Amino acid sequence: MALEDAKRDVDGAFTRAGFKGLAFENAFGGAPSFLRRRYSKDLRGVDLAITGIGFDQAVTNRPGARLGPRAIRAASSLQPYDPPYGWDGFSPLEAFAIADYGDMAFDYAKSADVPGLITAHVAEILAAGAACITLGGDHAITLPILRAHVAKYGPVALIQCDAHTDTWP
């Protein structure tokens, strides 16, 4: 795909032929997927799956994190045209097969079920052989995601960067 293709191609989230390469679809149109990657539940040959978990029923004050996955996808539509600046010739979009796995479905009225559903959802991605990046959601989604990784890989380490003071004593 090249810049010329933006004149006629739209909705690469559904019509892209593969999982690698830069994308030149107009940023203002089409269905937003993460970095204009193709949506796919079939992860054969995929190195990295992006999934959203729009859960925010564990927030202490202001809900809205449930809208994060959609907002991140929309913002990322501005990024898939060039390799990242300063990466000296390395382009992750061309090197890795990346798919947007969509958002995890759950019943908002049954929030007690969500942690187990998150663990199962991420475990499904990992079992397919893909690495997983999760777009969230509030702080409550982290532990179930880690549980899925520990079940597959054993002990893990976590570095969390959080600019908010909502969890400070």
FENBELMO-V922416 format. One record per residue. N is the residue number from 1. RES is the residue in one small letter. D_LAST is the distance of its C-alpha to the last C-alpha in Angstrom with 1 decimal. Layout:
<<N RES D_LAST> <N RES D_LAST>>
//
This chain:
<<1 m 50.9> <2 a 51.4> <3 l 50.9> <4 e 54.3> <5 d 52.9> <6 a 50.5> <7 k 53.6> <8 r 54.1> <9 d 51.2> <10 v 48.4> <11 d 45.9> <12 g 45.5> <13 a 42.6> <14 f 45.5> <15 t 48.6> <16 r 47.6> <17 a 49.9> <18 g 47.6> <19 f 44.0> <20 k 44.5> <21 g 45.3> <22 l 44.4> <23 a 44.5> <24 f 46.3> <25 e 46.0> <26 n 45.4> <27 a 41.7> <28 f 42.2> <29 g 44.0> <30 g 43.9> <31 a 41.3> <32 p 38.1> <33 s 37.2> <34 f 34.9> <35 l 36.8> <36 r 39.9> <37 r 40.1> <38 r 42.2> <39 y 40.6> <40 s 41.6> <41 k 40.9> <42 d 43.4> <43 l 41.7> <44 r 44.8> <45 g 45.0> <46 v 41.5> <47 d 39.3> <48 l 36.1> <49 a 35.1> <50 i 32.6> <51 t 31.2> <52 g 28.9> <53 i 26.5> <54 g 25.8> <55 f 23.3> <56 d 20.4> <57 q 20.2> <58 a 16.7> <59 v 15.1> <60 t 12.6> <61 n 14.7> <62 r 17.6> <63 p 20.0> <64 g 22.4> <65 a 21.4> <66 r 24.4> <67 l 26.6> <68 g 25.3> <69 p 28.1> <70 r 30.8> <71 a 29.5> <72 i 29.1> <73 r 32.7> <74 a 34.1> <75 a 32.6> <76 s 33.8> <77 s 37.4> <78 l 37.7> <79 q 37.3> <80 p 39.9> <81 y 42.9> <82 d 42.5> <83 p 41.0> <84 p 37.7> <85 y 38.5> <86 g 38.6> <87 w 39.0> <88 d 42.6> <89 g 44.6> <90 f 42.1> <91 s 41.5> <92 p 39.1> <93 l 40.6> <94 e 44.0> <95 a 43.1> <96 f 41.0> <97 a 41.9> <98 i 39.0> <99 a 38.9> <100 d 36.7> <101 y 36.2> <102 g 35.1> <103 d 32.2> <104 m 31.4> <105 a 32.7> <106 f 31.0> <107 d 31.3> <108 y 28.4> <109 a 29.3> <110 k 28.6> <111 s 25.0> <112 a 25.0> <113 d 27.7> <114 v 25.9> <115 p 24.2> <116 g 27.7> <117 l 29.4> <118 i 27.2> <119 t 28.0> <120 a 31.6> <121 h 31.8> <122 v 30.5> <123 a 32.6> <124 e 35.6> <125 i 35.2> <126 l 34.8> <127 a 37.8> <128 a 39.9> <129 g 39.3> <130 a 37.2> <131 a 33.9> <132 c 31.2> <133 i 29.0> <134 t 26.9> <135 l 26.1> <136 g 23.2> <137 g 21.6> <138 d 17.9> <139 h 15.6> <140 a 17.3> <141 i 20.5> <142 t 19.5> <143 l 19.8> <144 p 23.2> <145 i 24.5> <146 l 23.6> <147 r 25.4> <148 a 28.5> <149 h 28.6> <150 v 28.2> <151 a 31.0> <152 k 33.2> <153 y 32.5> <154 g 30.8> <155 p 27.6> <156 v 25.8> <157 a 23.2> <158 l 20.6> <159 i 19.4> <160 q 17.0> <161 c 16.9> <162 d 14.6> <163 a 14.7> <164 h 12.3> <165 t 8.9> <166 d 8.5> <167 t 6.5> <168 w 3.8> <169 p 0.0>>
//
